[in-house]
């Protein structure tokens, strides 16, 4: 006879059914359970895989299946995608664009969770519109300007919308602009964040009055921004600086009972600092231990005892237990809100919107009595008690958050020298100045320089020129030079370089921000 395994699908001899054992029942249950679990696992895998592929497809479609310029959009916003690089217009073998980046499910999931959290804003800078004006006469301080611009880029990463205008007398080369375009791309996806840079060319004949240009700019764009920053080109301002300014400005308004007119009598100030490396030592592997005693120093405030000769509590009773001010209120910059700029324009004796020459001696106007024009425009007009008389306030508890690094790190060396702070003592050394003829030992020529590397990359990876070219959304360089008598006295070499570089930039922008071989010159 044929023995059937489960005893339910046949009969034994004589037509009787075989009995079903308990072990057979257990085997059936185990087999069925294993089968169902396997089906469930396979279904979960298929669903997850399909979901992941769906996300990838949708992202690929939204990016157009390739790279697009991650710069400002038509209205000044930041676009998405990959930036195109350089190619000679006559190049025949144009490389294909890079494939779209594959999404990482864990990052997408985390971003989805963060987006679902109800919050009015992610930071105090989120969506704040900031207009920055920087006075930068020529390329002598360009190494510092690079760091300064990085600081303002960080504000975009923190959620702010930052537009920077550099008032400059020397036209930038296309190579320099292309290099800076690769650095100044803000990847914050928020529609309220962004970064732009405009190089506004002015005549070298303006000299120290280059610092005046920001005032008209600010008041012409008063309704377009929330915060305004004027700065020299060597002060490292960070998101922390502006966040602290906004926090303390709001606190001052609360402490004066919300009276906006009264609040406009104060402005949160800035203190510059340097590091006091030994003046006669260059830090190397051999001398690095010399930095053990190096620390931050406020070289402009070196009178003793420091309280009250360098720093004192503000005299106004409602703020005196929380705020201090510097006896020397020169800052090299200022920050202001739109409301404060309006109030200072209306204030009798202030008229902050009007550019004025710094005060000079009665019998010799060329000799300043309250600092140079840059001191006047950044600090003295605002805080001087004979002028706007706005009280500088710096928070006691957050004092260090309103400190900014003076990047040249050289002025502390002046302290104690003749004609400088602390230099009235017997035996003080002379403060020596250079005349431009000094010769220095250069660094090792094998050091890889940023612009050189940038041009090498551009040559090795020639770039597609779109047809028609994409709209250029990178750094702008505009000709704001007044062709007056001062400009007419500039050298023929300067005028020729100005024309050539403006023409080269306009062609570069017309190609969508793509360099030609003729642009790849290793110079600023």
ChimeraX attribute file (.defattr): number of C-alpha atoms within 10 A of each C-alpha:
attribute: neighborCount
match mode: 1-to-1
recipient: residues
	/A:1	5
	/A:2	7
	/A:3	10
	/A:4	12
	/A:5	10
	/A:6	16
	/A:7	15
	/A:8	11
	/A:9	9
	/A:10	14
	/A:11	15
	/A:12	14
	/A:13	8
	/A:14	6
	/A:15	8
	/A:16	9
	/A:17	13
	/A:18	16
	/A:19	11
	/A:20	12
	/A:21	10
	/A:22	8
	/A:23	9
	/A:24	12
	/A:25	11
	/A:26	10
	/A:27	12
	/A:28	11
	/A:29	11
	/A:30	10
	/A:31	10
	/A:32	11
	/A:33	12
	/A:34	11
	/A:35	11
	/A:36	11
	/A:37	11
	/A:38	11
	/A:39	11
	/A:40	11
	/A:41	10
	/A:42	11
	/A:43	12
	/A:44	11
	/A:45	11
	/A:46	10
	/A:47	10
	/A:48	11
	/A:49	11
	/A:50	12
	/A:51	13
	/A:52	13
	/A:53	13
	/A:54	12
	/A:55	16
	/A:56	18
	/A:57	14
	/A:58	12
	/A:59	16
	/A:60	17
	/A:61	12
	/A:62	11
	/A:63	15
	/A:64	12
	/A:65	17
	/A:66	16
	/A:67	17
	/A:68	16
	/A:69	22
	/A:70	20
	/A:71	27
	/A:72	21
	/A:73	16
	/A:74	11
	/A:75	7
	/A:76	15
	/A:77	19
	/A:78	26
	/A:79	22
	/A:80	18
	/A:81	17
	/A:82	17
	/A:83	16
	/A:84	21
	/A:85	20
	/A:86	22
	/A:87	22
	/A:88	17
	/A:89	15
	/A:90	8
	/A:91	11
	/A:92	8
	/A:93	8
	/A:94	15
	/A:95	11
	/A:96	9
	/A:97	14
	/A:98	11
	/A:99	10
	/A:100	17
	/A:101	15
	/A:102	12
	/A:103	15
	/A:104	11
	/A:105	13
	/A:106	9
	/A:107	10
	/A:108	12
	/A:109	11
	/A:110	11
	/A:111	11
	/A:112	11
	/A:113	10
	/A:114	11
	/A:115	10
	/A:116	9
	/A:117	8
	/A:118	7
	/A:119	8
	/A:120	7
	/A:121	10
	/A:122	10
	/A:123	12
	/A:124	16
	/A:125	22
	/A:126	19
	/A:127	21
	/A:128	20
	/A:129	20
	/A:130	23
	/A:131	23
	/A:132	20
	/A:133	25
	/A:134	26
	/A:135	25
	/A:136	23
	/A:137	24
	/A:138	14
	/A:139	15
	/A:140	9
	/A:141	14
	/A:142	15
	/A:143	13
	/A:144	18
	/A:145	22
	/A:146	15
	/A:147	17
	/A:148	22
	/A:149	23
	/A:150	15
	/A:151	18
	/A:152	26
	/A:153	27
	/A:154	19
	/A:155	27
	/A:156	30
	/A:157	21
	/A:158	21
	/A:159	26
	/A:160	26
	/A:161	30
	/A:162	25
	/A:163	21
	/A:164	21
	/A:165	21
	/A:166	24
	/A:167	25
	/A:168	23
	/A:169	25
	/A:170	21
	/A:171	24
	/A:172	21
	/A:173	22
	/A:174	29
	/A:175	24
	/A:176	18
	/A:177	20
	/A:178	25
	/A:179	17
	/A:180	17
	/A:181	18
	/A:182	14
	/A:183	13
	/A:184	20
	/A:185	22
	/A:186	24
	/A:187	18
	/A:188	18
	/A:189	13
	/A:190	16
	/A:191	12
	/A:192	16
	/A:193	24
	/A:194	29
	/A:195	28
	/A:196	26
	/A:197	20
	/A:198	16
	/A:199	23
	/A:200	21
	/A:201	21
	/A:202	23
	/A:203	22
	/A:204	20
	/A:205	17
	/A:206	17
	/A:207	11
	/A:208	13
	/A:209	17
	/A:210	21
	/A:211	25
	/A:212	21
	/A:213	19
	/A:214	25
	/A:215	16
	/A:216	13
	/A:217	15
	/A:218	22
	/A:219	18
	/A:220	11
	/A:221	12
	/A:222	18
	/A:223	10
	/A:224	13
	/A:225	17
	/A:226	16
	/A:227	22
	/A:228	24
	/A:229	19
	/A:230	24
	/A:231	24
	/A:232	22
	/A:233	26
	/A:234	25
	/A:235	25
	/A:236	23
	/A:237	25
	/A:238	21
	/A:239	20
	/A:240	17
	/A:241	19
	/A:242	22
	/A:243	18
	/A:244	19
	/A:245	23
	/A:246	19
	/A:247	12
	/A:248	21
	/A:249	19
	/A:250	13
	/A:251	16
	/A:252	26
	/A:253	17
	/A:254	13
	/A:255	13
	/A:256	14
	/A:257	12
	/A:258	13
	/A:259	12
	/A:260	15
	/A:261	15
	/A:262	13
	/A:263	21
	/A:264	20
	/A:265	17
	/A:266	20
	/A:267	23
	/A:268	24
	/A:269	27
	/A:270	27
	/A:271	25
	/A:272	22
	/A:273	22
	/A:274	20
	/A:275	19
	/A:276	19
	/A:277	20
	/A:278	13
	/A:279	10
	/A:280	7
	/A:281	11
	/A:282	12
	/A:283	13
	/A:284	9
	/A:285	7
	/A:286	8
	/A:287	10
	/A:288	11
	/A:289	11
	/A:290	14
	/A:291	14
	/A:292	8
	/A:293	9
	/A:294	13
	/A:295	11
	/A:296	12
	/A:297	14
	/A:298	17
	/A:299	20
	/A:300	22
	/A:301	21
	/A:302	18
	/A:303	15
	/A:304	10
	/A:305	9
	/A:306	13
	/A:307	12
	/A:308	13
	/A:309	14
	/A:310	18
	/A:311	19
	/A:312	15
	/A:313	21
	/A:314	19
	/A:315	13
	/A:316	11
	/A:317	9
	/A:318	13
	/A:319	17
	/A:320	16
	/A:321	13
	/A:322	17
	/A:323	23
	/A:324	22
	/A:325	24
	/A:326	24
	/A:327	18
	/A:328	16
	/A:329	24
	/A:330	24
	/A:331	21
	/A:332	21
	/A:333	23
	/A:334	19
	/A:335	21
	/A:336	20
	/A:337	18
	/A:338	17
	/A:339	15
	/A:340	20
	/A:341	21
	/A:342	17
	/A:343	19
	/A:344	21
	/A:345	16
	/A:346	13
	/A:347	16
	/A:348	11
	/A:349	12
	/A:350	18
	/A:351	19
	/A:352	22
	/A:353	18
	/A:354	12
	/A:355	16
	/A:356	14
	/A:357	14
	/A:358	20
	/A:359	18
	/A:360	15
	/A:361	11
	/A:362	10
	/A:363	7
	/A:364	8
	/A:365	11
	/A:366	11
	/A:367	14
	/A:368	16
	/A:369	12
	/A:370	15
	/A:371	16
	/A:372	17
	/A:373	21
	/A:374	21
	/A:375	18
	/A:376	23
	/A:377	26
	/A:378	22
	/A:379	21
	/A:380	26
	/A:381	25
	/A:382	24
	/A:383	22
	/A:384	17
	/A:385	11
	/A:386	11
	/A:387	15
	/A:388	20
	/A:389	18
	/A:390	20
	/A:391	22
	/A:392	22
	/A:393	24
	/A:394	26
	/A:395	24
	/A:396	14
	/A:397	9
	/A:398	13
	/A:399	15
	/A:400	14
	/A:401	18
	/A:402	22
	/A:403	22
	/A:404	19
	/A:405	19
	/A:406	21
	/A:407	20
	/A:408	12
	/A:409	14
	/A:410	14
	/A:411	15
	/A:412	19
	/A:413	15
	/A:414	20
	/A:415	18
	/A:416	19
	/A:417	18
	/A:418	18
	/A:419	14
	/A:420	14
	/A:421	16
	/A:422	14
	/A:423	17
	/A:424	13
	/A:425	10
	/A:426	7
	/A:427	10
	/A:428	15
	/A:429	14
	/A:430	13
	/A:431	14
	/A:432	9
	/A:433	6
	/A:434	6
	/A:435	6
	/A:436	6
	/A:437	6
	/A:438	6
	/A:439	6
	/A:440	6
	/A:441	5
	/A:442	6
	/A:443	7
	/A:444	7
	/A:445	7
	/A:446	6
	/A:447	7
	/A:448	9
	/A:449	10
	/A:450	11
	/A:451	19
	/A:452	16
	/A:453	13
	/A:454	17
	/A:455	22
	/A:456	12
	/A:457	13
	/A:458	20
	/A:459	18
	/A:460	10
	/A:461	14
	/A:462	21
	/A:463	23
	/A:464	20
	/A:465	21
	/A:466	11
	/A:467	8
	/A:468	9
	/A:469	14
	/A:470	17
	/A:471	15
	/A:472	19
	/A:473	22
	/A:474	27
	/A:475	21
	/A:476	16
	/A:477	23
	/A:478	15
	/A:479	15
	/A:480	14
	/A:481	15
	/A:482	14
	/A:483	10
	/A:484	10
	/A:485	9
	/A:486	12
	/A:487	16
	/A:488	13
	/A:489	11
	/A:490	13
	/A:491	9
	/A:492	10
	/A:493	8
	/A:494	13
	/A:495	13
	/A:496	10
	/A:497	15
	/A:498	19
	/A:499	12
	/A:500	13
	/A:501	18
	/A:502	18
	/A:503	12
	/A:504	18
	/A:505	24
	/A:506	15
	/A:507	16
	/A:508	20
	/A:509	21
	/A:510	15
	/A:511	20
	/A:512	21
	/A:513	28
	/A:514	27
	/A:515	28
	/A:516	22
	/A:517	14
	/A:518	10
	/A:519	18
	/A:520	21
	/A:521	14
	/A:522	15
	/A:523	11
	/A:524	14
